[in-house]
């Protein structure tokens, strides 16, 4: 089996795939759609990060593709509906870089409140201007966290350890960490000395933060966005920084992000006490190694056993794997009669079902079988002919 890895995915992943017997082709950069269509034709596993668009056309060009791994949190660049229609599993890692992002946010909060970047830039220009004006300790200030998931909750712990009061807002009911307390969105804006966004990439979060929200913030507050570029109106942010309504900002994500090394432009460039970073919140060696290990392990296990428990698009299905089992996996449209049709085919051929499990997710159904003999070509052909079948494969292929 061939694995194609793009965007400089960790060498840990490359090693794991090779140790498992896969042929691996690895690229440091993303590929555009035309290039990817050419590369993906004979690929069984595709690994990407946040720059590669896995479109319907790409999936159409990959007839033997089994799974796509997003070696990051976001999967918005992957056409998951098209992947589901083709029985292609999609996996990501929503956890491994959360500490890195939380640490960067905490560090930037301190840098903003002490005006460190502004002072450093002045020094680089040759100006010695020692002053306490506008510089503050974080202790005793209020941090407002919008989005209290894996990253937001870890930042909550770090901020509280530094002596900050923490309030948060989340659309879901989540358990507060430490002394943090949930508040309404509007109240959070009004009482927070620092507001930081850690929301996901769902469409409803587009333009979450704009003119109205910045006006509602405290005078002299600081603002951070390390979540998604499209959730913030950068023109509005720039205006409120220029007027002094906001004392500073740190932005790691942008509505349009160029390839690494390409030219970047933003209305936020050149503003004092504004920290701009090129989407590196999760870019630490530790995070990338952990993501590489986690996602590659999930993909290898899915190919070997069919375990889809952490897939973002398939039904969550798991059947304890016993070495030497004759396992087959059947993905189909969620309509009545599929299991009966499969079971009849197996019974007619004198095949005993030793174990089986089924789960559904929306329009999809997914069944895993252990049977008492290997799957031959004729059996696979019969199973593929079952009405409403999307894909059938035996373990390992």
ROVEXSE-53713 format. One record per residue (C-alpha): residue number from 1; x, y, z. Coordinates in Angstrom, 3 decimals. Example, Ala and Ser with C-alpha at 12.3 -4.5 7.8 and 13.67 -1.06 7.14 Angstrom:
{1,{12.300,-4.500,7.800}}
{2,{13.670,-1.060,7.140}}
END
This chain:
{1,{0.000,0.000,0.000}}
{2,{1.112,3.543,-0.775}}
{3,{0.911,6.512,1.582}}
{4,{1.175,10.117,0.365}}
{5,{2.064,12.700,3.032}}
{6,{2.028,16.435,2.313}}
{7,{3.003,19.632,4.144}}
{8,{6.056,18.350,5.987}}
{9,{4.215,15.921,8.245}}
{10,{6.389,14.703,11.129}}
{11,{9.045,12.069,10.462}}
{12,{7.432,10.106,13.297}}
{13,{4.482,9.405,10.991}}
{14,{6.753,8.455,8.101}}
{15,{8.570,5.959,10.307}}
{16,{5.359,4.448,11.667}}
{17,{3.964,3.875,8.198}}
{18,{7.210,2.366,6.927}}
{19,{7.528,0.151,9.981}}
{20,{3.993,-1.097,9.234}}
{21,{5.053,-2.037,5.710}}
{22,{3.713,0.899,3.705}}
{23,{5.497,2.666,0.855}}
{24,{5.656,6.348,1.806}}
{25,{6.037,9.411,-0.405}}
{26,{6.475,12.605,1.579}}
{27,{6.428,16.253,0.419}}
{28,{7.347,19.381,2.371}}
{29,{4.656,21.571,0.816}}
{30,{0.993,21.385,-0.127}}
{31,{-0.065,20.471,-3.675}}
{32,{-2.688,22.272,-5.705}}
{33,{-5.706,20.360,-6.979}}
{34,{-4.218,19.438,-10.367}}
{35,{-0.949,18.225,-8.846}}
{36,{-2.774,16.263,-6.161}}
{37,{-5.066,14.596,-8.697}}
{38,{-1.986,13.255,-10.487}}
{39,{-0.281,12.113,-7.281}}
{40,{-3.257,10.460,-5.570}}
{41,{-4.249,7.887,-8.215}}
{42,{-2.458,4.916,-6.685}}
{43,{-2.619,6.055,-3.069}}
{44,{-4.368,4.152,-0.259}}
{45,{-3.757,6.685,2.528}}
{46,{-3.450,10.459,2.124}}
{47,{-2.043,12.659,4.883}}
{48,{-2.459,16.451,4.845}}
{49,{-2.350,19.463,7.123}}
{50,{-4.195,22.777,6.938}}
{51,{-3.147,23.993,3.470}}
{52,{-4.220,21.119,1.213}}
{53,{-7.709,21.071,-0.289}}
{54,{-8.994,17.507,-0.619}}
{55,{-11.804,18.189,-3.058}}
{56,{-14.419,15.994,-4.687}}
{57,{-12.273,15.969,-7.837}}
{58,{-9.278,14.724,-5.862}}
{59,{-11.356,11.944,-4.295}}
{60,{-12.755,11.006,-7.713}}
{61,{-9.174,10.527,-8.927}}
{62,{-8.306,8.139,-6.061}}
{63,{-10.159,4.853,-6.687}}
{64,{-8.241,2.847,-4.066}}
{65,{-8.115,5.542,-1.379}}
{66,{-9.154,4.103,1.996}}
{67,{-8.581,6.996,4.382}}
{68,{-7.480,10.617,4.680}}
{69,{-5.606,11.796,7.743}}
{70,{-5.678,15.470,8.751}}
{71,{-2.497,15.903,10.791}}
{72,{-4.048,18.905,12.558}}
{73,{-7.332,19.858,14.225}}
{74,{-9.270,21.343,11.332}}
{75,{-10.861,19.232,8.598}}
{76,{-12.613,22.070,6.749}}
{77,{-10.279,21.685,3.739}}
{78,{-11.481,18.087,3.238}}
{79,{-14.765,17.453,1.409}}
{80,{-16.146,15.094,4.040}}
{81,{-19.473,14.607,2.259}}
{82,{-17.675,13.426,-0.872}}
{83,{-15.395,11.221,1.241}}
{84,{-18.406,9.608,2.922}}
{85,{-20.083,8.973,-0.430}}
{86,{-16.984,7.017,-1.469}}
{87,{-16.490,5.191,1.812}}
{88,{-13.268,7.062,2.569}}
{89,{-12.652,7.515,6.302}}
{90,{-11.366,10.863,7.566}}
{91,{-9.368,11.145,10.787}}
{92,{-7.848,14.135,12.567}}
{93,{-6.216,14.946,15.891}}
{94,{-8.262,17.383,17.964}}
{95,{-6.040,17.205,21.033}}
{96,{-2.282,16.872,20.536}}
{97,{-1.434,20.513,19.802}}
{98,{-3.802,22.054,22.341}}
{99,{-1.046,22.610,24.922}}
{100,{1.142,24.384,22.380}}
{101,{-1.665,26.775,21.428}}
{102,{-2.578,27.442,25.060}}
{103,{1.056,28.212,25.956}}
{104,{1.426,30.614,23.035}}
{105,{-1.775,32.414,24.043}}
{106,{-0.586,32.770,27.640}}
{107,{2.791,34.057,26.505}}
{108,{1.197,36.579,24.157}}
{109,{-1.118,37.836,26.893}}
{110,{1.920,38.691,29.026}}
{111,{3.759,40.263,26.082}}
{112,{0.750,42.421,25.166}}
{113,{0.066,43.622,28.699}}
{114,{3.750,44.529,29.170}}
{115,{3.984,46.050,25.649}}
{116,{7.091,43.954,25.040}}
{117,{6.903,43.826,21.236}}
{118,{6.485,47.595,21.035}}
{119,{9.473,48.148,23.336}}
{120,{11.557,45.594,21.453}}
{121,{10.797,47.243,18.092}}
{122,{11.780,50.623,19.530}}
{123,{15.091,49.173,20.684}}
{124,{15.750,47.668,17.255}}
{125,{15.221,51.139,15.790}}
{126,{17.731,52.591,18.261}}
{127,{15.350,54.227,20.751}}
{128,{15.817,53.746,24.497}}
{129,{12.463,54.586,26.099}}
{130,{12.171,53.135,29.582}}
{131,{8.608,53.667,30.777}}
{132,{5.917,51.912,32.809}}
{133,{3.111,53.645,30.925}}
{134,{0.552,51.140,29.657}}
{135,{2.395,48.134,31.100}}
{136,{0.480,45.852,33.462}}
{137,{0.848,42.649,35.432}}
{138,{-1.558,39.875,34.488}}
{139,{-2.274,39.147,38.145}}
{140,{-5.720,40.339,39.147}}
{141,{-6.904,41.011,35.588}}
{142,{-9.854,39.228,33.989}}
{143,{-9.360,36.891,31.055}}
{144,{-12.410,36.160,28.910}}
{145,{-12.184,32.911,26.934}}
{146,{-14.620,32.440,24.039}}
{147,{-14.683,28.710,23.347}}
{148,{-13.905,26.519,26.352}}
{149,{-12.778,23.321,24.675}}
{150,{-9.416,21.549,24.860}}
{151,{-7.409,24.717,24.234}}
{152,{-9.586,27.196,26.092}}
{153,{-9.766,25.047,29.215}}
{154,{-5.986,24.511,29.295}}
{155,{-5.440,28.241,28.904}}
{156,{-7.874,28.703,31.791}}
{157,{-5.603,26.637,34.041}}
{158,{-2.480,28.537,32.964}}
{159,{-4.107,31.940,33.426}}
{160,{-5.478,31.090,36.851}}
{161,{-2.038,29.874,37.928}}
{162,{-0.727,33.324,36.942}}
{163,{-3.314,34.991,39.194}}
{164,{-5.870,35.982,36.580}}
{165,{-9.611,35.809,37.068}}
{166,{-11.104,33.649,34.310}}
{167,{-14.559,33.856,32.760}}
{168,{-15.649,31.922,29.707}}
{169,{-18.420,31.542,27.169}}
{170,{-19.233,28.377,25.243}}
{171,{-22.282,27.345,23.235}}
{172,{-22.155,23.922,24.923}}
{173,{-22.555,23.147,28.602}}
{174,{-18.986,22.496,29.780}}
{175,{-17.429,21.951,33.181}}
{176,{-15.455,24.915,34.552}}
{177,{-11.817,24.354,35.495}}
{178,{-10.561,25.705,38.806}}
{179,{-12.281,28.946,39.747}}
{180,{-13.286,29.888,36.211}}
{181,{-16.944,30.762,35.787}}
{182,{-19.283,30.744,32.786}}
{183,{-20.890,34.026,31.731}}
{184,{-22.943,35.314,28.816}}
{185,{-21.132,36.442,25.680}}
{186,{-22.010,40.104,26.139}}
{187,{-21.009,40.114,29.808}}
{188,{-17.680,38.507,28.938}}
{189,{-16.895,41.306,26.499}}
{190,{-17.827,44.005,28.997}}
{191,{-15.821,42.743,31.978}}
{192,{-12.688,41.182,30.418}}
{193,{-9.303,42.900,30.303}}
{194,{-8.235,40.340,27.697}}
{195,{-10.546,38.502,25.285}}
{196,{-9.222,35.422,23.500}}
{197,{-10.993,33.294,20.876}}
{198,{-10.709,29.505,20.779}}
{199,{-13.713,28.510,18.680}}
{200,{-13.925,25.805,16.024}}
{201,{-14.298,26.150,12.266}}
{202,{-18.055,25.637,12.042}}
{203,{-19.794,27.901,9.500}}
{204,{-21.851,29.601,12.210}}
{205,{-18.641,31.059,13.657}}
{206,{-17.901,33.043,10.502}}
{207,{-17.763,36.777,11.290}}
{208,{-18.323,35.993,14.958}}
{209,{-16.317,39.020,15.999}}
{210,{-16.743,42.420,14.353}}
{211,{-17.618,46.065,14.943}}
{212,{-20.354,45.419,17.493}}
{213,{-18.256,43.037,19.583}}
{214,{-15.194,45.315,19.631}}
{215,{-17.354,48.259,20.690}}
{216,{-18.709,46.172,23.587}}
{217,{-15.222,45.421,24.948}}
{218,{-13.650,47.388,27.791}}
{219,{-11.605,50.435,26.817}}
{220,{-7.935,49.462,26.793}}
{221,{-8.557,45.718,26.612}}
{222,{-6.438,43.337,24.553}}
{223,{-7.687,40.858,21.976}}
{224,{-6.321,37.495,20.760}}
{225,{-7.392,35.150,17.988}}
{226,{-5.630,31.792,17.683}}
{227,{-8.642,29.898,16.329}}
{228,{-9.808,30.547,12.733}}
{229,{-9.126,33.499,10.469}}
{230,{-12.662,33.912,9.195}}
{231,{-14.197,34.503,12.626}}
{232,{-12.831,38.066,12.961}}
{233,{-13.356,41.217,10.891}}
{234,{-9.762,42.432,10.640}}
{235,{-10.725,45.867,9.281}}
{236,{-12.829,46.481,12.388}}
{237,{-10.016,45.206,14.611}}
{238,{-7.531,47.555,12.937}}
{239,{-9.846,50.552,13.411}}
{240,{-10.243,49.924,17.133}}
{241,{-6.502,49.467,17.578}}
{242,{-5.810,52.760,15.780}}
{243,{-8.329,54.689,17.892}}
{244,{-6.923,53.269,21.135}}
{245,{-10.164,51.505,22.044}}
{246,{-8.031,48.343,22.175}}
{247,{-4.563,48.440,23.737}}
{248,{-3.176,45.530,21.742}}
{249,{-3.862,42.365,19.819}}
{250,{-2.267,39.039,18.916}}
{251,{-3.426,37.272,15.753}}
{252,{-2.197,33.883,14.544}}
{253,{-4.835,33.101,11.900}}
{254,{-6.034,35.080,8.893}}
{255,{-8.907,34.973,6.377}}
{256,{-6.413,34.363,3.548}}
{257,{-3.162,32.629,4.367}}
{258,{-0.394,32.285,1.751}}
{259,{1.958,29.347,1.351}}
{260,{5.057,29.335,3.556}}
{261,{7.603,31.834,2.234}}
{262,{5.070,33.737,0.107}}
{263,{4.171,37.415,0.439}}
{264,{1.728,38.310,3.223}}
{265,{-0.352,41.461,3.573}}
{266,{-2.808,42.532,6.292}}
{267,{-4.461,45.711,7.546}}
{268,{-2.924,44.839,10.927}}
{269,{0.672,45.221,9.729}}
{270,{2.665,48.095,11.163}}
{271,{0.352,48.751,14.109}}
{272,{2.028,49.152,17.522}}
{273,{1.525,46.497,20.180}}
{274,{0.159,44.013,17.641}}
{275,{1.695,40.529,17.480}}
{276,{1.258,38.771,14.133}}
{277,{2.292,35.143,13.729}}
{278,{1.916,32.859,10.664}}
{279,{-0.562,30.257,11.994}}
{280,{2.016,28.665,14.292}}
{281,{-0.129,28.169,17.388}}
{282,{0.284,24.404,17.232}}
{283,{3.666,24.448,15.521}}
{284,{5.998,23.046,18.122}}
{285,{8.164,20.005,17.618}}
{286,{6.382,18.289,20.502}}
{287,{2.930,18.922,19.037}}
{288,{3.878,17.824,15.527}}
{289,{5.498,14.632,16.822}}
{290,{2.435,13.829,18.924}}
{291,{0.090,14.532,16.007}}
{292,{2.240,12.465,13.659}}
{293,{2.175,9.532,16.046}}
{294,{-1.529,9.787,16.837}}
{295,{-2.983,10.193,13.345}}
{296,{-0.710,7.634,11.694}}
{297,{-1.603,5.106,14.410}}
{298,{-5.317,5.733,13.833}}
{299,{-4.943,5.276,10.073}}
{300,{-2.896,2.091,10.391}}
{301,{-5.383,0.654,12.862}}
{302,{-8.319,1.529,10.605}}
{303,{-6.765,-0.260,7.627}}
{304,{-5.849,-3.276,9.767}}
{305,{-8.990,-3.668,11.877}}
{306,{-11.657,-1.305,10.518}}
{307,{-11.826,0.590,13.830}}
{308,{-13.502,3.906,12.976}}
{309,{-14.120,5.173,16.515}}
{310,{-12.344,8.524,16.029}}
{311,{-13.359,9.132,12.421}}
{312,{-14.974,12.513,11.760}}
{313,{-17.257,11.225,8.993}}
{314,{-17.943,7.475,9.309}}
{315,{-20.187,5.716,11.855}}
{316,{-18.182,4.872,14.960}}
{317,{-17.678,1.138,14.765}}
{318,{-15.267,-1.084,16.692}}
{319,{-14.896,-4.847,16.955}}
{320,{-12.128,-6.228,19.128}}
{321,{-9.471,-7.548,16.760}}
{322,{-7.936,-10.981,17.205}}
{323,{-4.770,-11.694,15.188}}
{324,{-5.499,-14.217,12.484}}
{325,{-9.129,-13.137,12.140}}
{326,{-10.670,-13.095,8.672}}
{327,{-12.191,-9.648,8.775}}
{328,{-14.260,-7.751,6.259}}
{329,{-15.731,-4.246,6.390}}
{330,{-18.873,-3.072,4.591}}
{331,{-19.846,0.615,4.230}}
{332,{-23.303,1.243,2.840}}
{333,{-26.252,3.596,2.706}}
{334,{-28.332,3.439,5.860}}
{335,{-31.393,1.613,4.510}}
{336,{-33.240,-1.504,5.752}}
{337,{-32.160,-4.979,4.705}}
{338,{-28.403,-4.551,4.216}}
{339,{-27.304,-6.882,7.012}}
{340,{-29.785,-9.519,5.929}}
{341,{-28.431,-9.389,2.374}}
{342,{-24.841,-9.732,3.597}}
{343,{-25.698,-12.526,6.001}}
{344,{-27.567,-14.416,3.262}}
{345,{-24.518,-14.236,0.974}}
{346,{-22.268,-15.574,3.713}}
{347,{-24.728,-18.334,4.686}}
{348,{-25.226,-19.454,1.066}}
{349,{-21.477,-19.978,0.786}}
{350,{-21.265,-21.901,4.074}}
{351,{-19.381,-19.103,5.818}}
{352,{-19.881,-18.753,9.567}}
{353,{-20.017,-15.295,11.177}}
{354,{-17.909,-15.431,14.335}}
{355,{-18.438,-11.797,15.372}}
{356,{-20.148,-8.775,13.874}}
{357,{-20.999,-5.178,14.744}}
{358,{-22.989,-2.434,13.014}}
{359,{-23.354,1.285,13.563}}
{360,{-24.985,4.086,11.607}}
{361,{-24.383,7.808,11.228}}
{362,{-26.881,9.828,9.245}}
{363,{-27.123,8.316,5.772}}
{364,{-24.253,5.873,6.338}}
{365,{-24.100,2.397,7.806}}
{366,{-20.910,0.523,8.634}}
{367,{-20.577,-3.161,9.513}}
{368,{-17.515,-5.152,10.577}}
{369,{-17.500,-8.960,10.333}}
{370,{-15.144,-11.682,11.467}}
{371,{-15.761,-14.855,9.445}}
{372,{-14.286,-18.338,9.575}}
{373,{-12.320,-18.255,6.329}}
{374,{-10.485,-15.758,4.100}}
{375,{-12.361,-13.409,1.782}}
{376,{-11.878,-14.509,-1.822}}
{377,{-12.473,-12.454,-4.979}}
{378,{-15.865,-14.035,-5.681}}
{379,{-17.142,-13.257,-2.190}}
{380,{-15.961,-9.644,-2.440}}
{381,{-17.695,-9.290,-5.808}}
{382,{-20.965,-10.597,-4.382}}
{383,{-20.768,-8.215,-1.428}}
{384,{-20.048,-5.231,-3.670}}
{385,{-23.152,-6.142,-5.692}}
{386,{-25.436,-5.773,-2.662}}
{387,{-27.745,-2.804,-3.361}}
{388,{-26.764,0.438,-1.577}}
{389,{-23.187,-0.757,-1.015}}
{390,{-20.578,2.025,-0.970}}
{391,{-17.401,0.027,-0.352}}
{392,{-16.243,-3.389,0.813}}
{393,{-12.753,-4.427,1.841}}
{394,{-10.968,-7.124,3.754}}
{395,{-8.715,-6.275,6.685}}
{396,{-5.442,-4.812,5.523}}
{397,{-6.731,-3.808,2.103}}
END
